[in-house]
């Protein structure tokens, strides 16, 4: 019986090691995807559109055309730019654009502005996914940095009461719940962004803001964003599985 238990324990450790390797590969791929996105974003932000309108002008015009005069377009403040960047706030009914985007006449600027109009249209239509995403958004920033401190607190408390293992397991579960909610955000975020992209592309085809070639470049930019979101989703899933395995291995060890 003890030999069987030891075999199961070593098997779990092997699975954990394999997952660690897969996660490392996914992280490297995510870095590459971010680099590709960064270059595409910044290179297209240097190319002015033939429509000769700023992102603010195009975004404002299309909001008005869709009877959304209540939605504002503002420049991001420092902290908002750092945390969320170009974004649409469901709570404030405001499209926030970065300093280097809002007054630009570039392909990137127009594409980003119109994509946020797509999000605003979804909100106007009462899309539940975009509202849920808005509620869960803070957890995407809190879950990763809080997980380790929570587990450490559990270990310290475990040490104080004499290593029963219970506080460590509870702390691990709390950390996993936070990760899970951040994971749910990612599940919701991908279809929301895809839908906003489709709406933005449809708007661009009906408007004169971008030529066919410029729209194709924007579409490539949108696909780069989706690739990054999908890879982040896979990494989050792998980390949840790793966290669960760590708790199981810890429990078996105790």
N, C-alpha and C positions, 0 to 999 in steps of 0.2 A: 504493500500500500504506500509506504513512504517513497519507494522507488518510482511508483507511478506519479505521485505528487511532485517529486523532483523533476520528472520528465515533463510534466505539464508546465511547471514553473520555468524551466529552461526554454520550452517551446514559446511561451509568452514573451520571454526576453528576446528570442530570435525574431519574432514578429515585430516587436518594438524596434529592434535594430534595423530591420528591413524598412519599416515605416519611416524611420529617421532618415535613411538614405533617399527614399522616394521624396520625402518632404524637402530635403536639401536640393534635389534636382528641380523640384517645382519652384523653389525659391529662386534658384539661378535663372530658370525660364522666366519667372515674373520680373526679375531685374532686366532681362533682355527686352521683354515686352514693354517695360516702362521706358527704357532707353529709346526704343523705336517710336513710342508714343511721343516722347519729349521732342525728338528731332522732327517728327512730322508736324507736331503742334507749333513749334517755333519757326520751322521753315515756311509753313503756310501762313504764319502770322507776319511774314515779311512781304507776302505777295498781295498787292492791292487788287480788289475786285473791279470789274468793269462798271458795276453799278454805282461806284463812287459814293457809297453811303457808309456811315459809321455803324458799328454794332448797336450803339444806342438808338440811332435813328431807325434802323431796320427792325430792331426788337420792338420799339415803341409803336411803329407803324403797324406791325402785324398784330400786336396786342389790341390796338384800337380797331383794326379790321375785324377782329374776332369778338368785338364788344366786351373787352376786358380792360376798360379804362381804370378800374379799381386796382389793377396790378401795376405796381411801380417798377421802375428800372433804376437801380442805384449802383454806385461804385462800391466795391468791397472795402471795408475798413481793414486795418492790419490783421487783427485776430481772425476775422472771418475769412480773409484771403488765405491765411496760413492753415486754418482748420478745414474749411470747406471749399475754398476757391470759387470758381464760377458755379453758381447754384441757384435753385429756386426754393424760397422759403414758403411752405404751406401756411405756417402760422402768421407770417407777416405779409403774405400775398405780395411778395417782392422778388424780382429777379436781380441777383447780385452778380456783377461782372467785375473781373479784375481790372486794375489800373491799366495794364498793358493790353486790354481787350476792349473796354467800353467805348473808347474814342478812336479805335482803329478801323480802317476800311479794308482789312485783310480777309482772306478766305477763312482763316481760323476764327476771327472775331465774329463774322457774320454767321458762320456755322454754329458756333457755340451759343450765340445769342438766340438764334432760331430754335436750337434744341431745347433751351430753357422755356421758350414759348410753348413748345410741345408739352413740357411738364405742366405748365400753367393751364393749358387746355385740358389735360387729363384731370387736374384738380377741379377745374370748373365743371367737368362732367361728373364729378363725384366719385372718381376712381378710388376704391378703398385701399388698393395696394400702395398708392403714393402717400396716403395719409398714415398708414401703418409704418411705412418706411421712414417717414418723418419722426415718428415716435421712437423708433429703434435706433435712429442714426447716432445718438450720443454713445451707445454701447459699442459701436465699432472702434471708438477711441479709448473707452474705459476698460473693456474686457482684456486686451493683451497686457497693458501695464499693471492691471490689478491682480491678474491670476497668480503670479509668483508671490507677491506680498501676502495674499490671502492664504496660500499654502504654507508660507513661512510662519504666519500667525498660528495656524493650526498645529504646526510642528512644535512651536514654542509652548503652546498650551498643553500639548501632549506631553512634553518634557516635564512641565510643572506638575501634572497629575499622575505621572508615572508610566508614560508610554502605553496607553491602552489601545491606541490606534484610531479611536473614535474621532477625536478632534481633527486629526489629519485627514481622515476620510470625508468628514463633513465639510472641511475647508476646501478640499478638492472638488466635492460636488458643487459647492457654491461657485467656485471658479469655472467649472464646466457649464453651469447654468448660464453664467455671463457670456461665455464663449458661444453657447448654443443660441442665445438671443442675438448675438452679433452675427452668427451664422444664418439665422432666419432673415436678418436684414439683407444679407448677401443674396439669399435665395429670391427675395422679393425685388431687390435692386436690379438684377439682370433683366427680367421681363419689363420692368418699369422703364429702364433706359432704352431698351430695344423699341418699345412702343413710342417713346418720345422721339427717338431717332426716325422712326417711320413717319410720324406726324411732321417732323421738321423737313424731311425729304419731300413729302407731299406738298408742304407749304412752299418750298423752294421751287418746285416744278411749276406751280401755279403763279408764282410771282416773278418779278424781273430783277430780283436782287443778285442772282447768280446765273452764270452761263452754264451750259451742259457740262463743260469741262471742269468748271469750278465746283459744280455739284458732285462730280465724281471724286474730286479731291476731298471734299467734305465727307463723303460717304466712307472713304478710306480712313479718315480720321475717326469717324464714329466706330468703325470696325476695330480700330486699335484700342479704343476705350473698352469695348465689349470684351475683347481678348483679355485685357488686364483684369476686368471684373471676374471673368470666368476662372482665370488662374488663381486669383485671390480666394475665390469660393472653394476651389480644390484644396488650396493650402489650409484654409480654415477647417475644412472637413477632416483633413489628415491630422491636424493638431487636436481636434476633438477626440478622434480615435486614440491618438497617442496619450492624451490626458486620462482617458478611461482606462487604458492599459496600465498606466502608471499607478492608478488607484488600485486596480486588481492585483498587480504585482506587489504593491505595498501591503495590501490586506493579506495576501498569501504568505508574505514574508513574516508578518506579525503572527 
